[in-house]
Amino acid sequence: MEAISDCWLTRQELADRLKVPVATVSQWATRGKGPRFARIGKYSRYRLSDVVAWENSQGVGGSDAA
């Protein structure tokens, strides 16, 4: 398995990655949804490994069977 670089993403970078408006990411944070984040001063930052873990937990439906 490839190691994930543990860089920090801004809300805009996360929104771009997920292809959603930055306002959606802000609403998730306010409602306690979405990926885990840290407050660094007045800024919200998302650790890439937390984002990937959250993305992996979002699967619904379909089948993993090969």
Phi, psi and omega in degrees: 000138182281136178288141179265127175295128184268065177272169179255137178253145172280170176298321180295318179295321177294315179300317179297318181298318183272352182058047175230159177295148179298331177298326178295315179298320178296318178296319177303314182298317179297324183268002180075025178248179178078187182293152176298144180219166178240148173264119178243100189065234179266005185256144173263133179228146184243120177288130184305319180296325176292321179297313180297318178298317179296315178302316181294335181275356186271357182297134175223142177069185180073192182216140176270348185298135180253000000 
